[in-house]
Amino acid sequence: MPLSGWWARVGAQLLDALIFIGFAIIPVIVVAVIVGAGSGDSNAAGAAAEVIYFVIFVLFYLIYYPLTMKRPGAHNGQSWGKQALGIRVVRIDGQPFSGSNAVVRELLVKGILMAICFIVQILNYLWPLWDEKNQCLHDKIVNTLVVRA
């Protein structure tokens, strides 16, 4: 299978980030405004916003990626961002991508492990530029490739 280029991966990540913003950032702002207006305490509004953001972040990663990436057939391994850019994630062992694969790849490895250190996160996303299989570090950890669909 032909490997995906770096720019297609970046574009898909940005599209998925826009979807996340629609589901997460807007509700967080609404909650912060309501709590801030109700209590008059900006610290309480900030704390409430942080808790709501964390809950929405985890729920988004537990719902969006498993539901979109476990689809059967041609869309298996595709989030909506990847689908729009014509790329997909495939497992190196050839098995279909499952919901649990999506949770491990997107939430545990990309969302938490790679986000622990900013330098590691930057290296992770730049790694395909010099890797022979165009793999990010998270792809190497979970044994996946990103290919053209």
C-alpha positions in Angstrom: 0.0 0.0 0.0 1.3 3.5 -0.8 2.3 5.4 2.4 0.6 8.6 3.3 2.6 11.8 2.9 3.4 14.1 5.9 1.1 16.9 4.8 -1.9 14.7 4.5 -1.3 13.5 8.0 -1.0 17.1 9.2 -4.2 18.1 7.4 -6.2 15.1 8.9 -4.9 16.0 12.4 -6.0 19.6 11.9 -9.5 18.6 10.7 -9.9 16.2 13.6 -8.8 19.0 15.9 -11.5 21.3 14.5 -14.1 18.6 15.2 -12.8 18.4 18.8 -13.0 22.2 19.1 -16.7 22.1 18.1 -17.4 19.4 20.6 -15.2 20.6 23.5 -14.2 24.2 23.5 -17.6 25.7 22.9 -19.3 23.8 25.8 -16.3 24.7 28.1 -16.7 28.4 27.3 -20.5 28.2 28.0 -19.9 26.4 31.3 -17.2 28.9 32.4 -19.4 31.8 31.5 -22.4 30.4 33.4 -20.3 29.4 36.5 -18.5 32.8 36.4 -21.7 34.8 36.2 -23.4 32.7 38.8 -20.7 32.8 41.4 -18.9 36.0 40.5 -15.6 34.2 41.1 -13.4 33.9 38.1 -11.3 31.2 39.8 -14.3 29.0 40.2 -15.2 29.5 36.6 -11.6 28.6 35.5 -11.6 25.5 37.7 -15.0 24.4 36.4 -13.8 24.9 32.8 -10.7 22.8 33.4 -12.8 19.9 34.9 -15.3 20.1 32.0 -12.5 20.3 29.4 -10.8 17.2 30.8 -14.1 15.2 30.9 -15.0 16.2 27.4 -11.4 15.4 26.2 -11.6 11.9 27.6 -15.1 11.3 26.3 -14.3 12.6 22.9 -11.3 10.3 22.6 -13.3 7.4 23.9 -16.2 8.0 21.5 -15.1 9.8 18.4 -12.0 7.8 17.4 -13.4 4.3 18.2 -16.6 4.9 16.4 -15.1 6.4 13.3 -12.0 4.2 13.0 -13.6 0.8 13.6 -16.0 1.1 10.7 -15.9 -1.8 8.4 -14.8 -1.8 4.8 -13.1 1.1 3.0 -13.5 3.4 6.0 -11.8 1.1 8.5 -8.9 3.1 10.2 -10.3 6.4 9.2 -11.4 9.3 11.4 -13.5 11.9 9.6 -10.3 14.0 9.1 -8.4 11.1 7.7 -11.3 10.2 5.4 -11.5 13.8 4.1 -7.7 13.7 3.3 -7.9 10.2 1.7 -5.7 8.4 4.2 -6.2 5.6 6.7 -4.4 3.8 9.6 -3.7 0.1 9.1 -2.3 -2.4 11.5 1.0 -3.9 10.4 -0.3 -7.4 11.1 -3.1 -6.8 8.5 -6.0 -7.1 11.0 -8.9 -4.6 10.8 -8.6 -1.6 13.0 -10.8 -1.9 16.0 -12.3 0.5 18.6 -9.8 -0.7 21.2 -6.9 0.0 18.8 -8.2 3.5 18.3 -8.4 4.1 22.1 -4.8 2.9 22.6 -3.4 4.8 19.6 -5.3 8.0 19.9 -5.9 8.5 23.7 -3.3 6.5 25.5 -0.3 6.9 23.3 -0.9 10.1 21.3 -3.2 12.0 23.8 -1.4 11.1 27.0 2.0 9.4 26.5 3.3 11.7 23.8 1.8 14.8 25.4 3.7 14.4 28.7 6.7 16.3 27.2 6.4 19.0 24.6 9.7 18.1 22.9 8.6 14.4 22.6 5.3 15.6 21.1 7.0 17.7 18.5 9.4 14.9 17.7 6.5 12.5 17.4 4.8 14.6 14.7 8.0 15.4 12.8 9.3 11.8 12.8 7.7 10.8 9.5 9.8 13.4 7.7 12.9 11.2 8.0 11.4 7.8 8.7 11.5 5.3 5.8 8.0 4.1 6.6 6.7 7.6 7.3 5.8 6.5 10.8 5.4 8.8 13.8 6.7 7.5 17.1 3.2 6.6 18.2 2.8 4.4 15.0 6.0 2.5 16.0 4.7 1.9 19.5 1.3 0.6 18.3 2.5 -1.1 15.1 0.5 0.9 12.6 1.1 2.6 9.3 -0.8 5.5 7.7 -1.5 4.8 4.0 -3.4 6.4 1.2 -6.9 5.1 1.1 
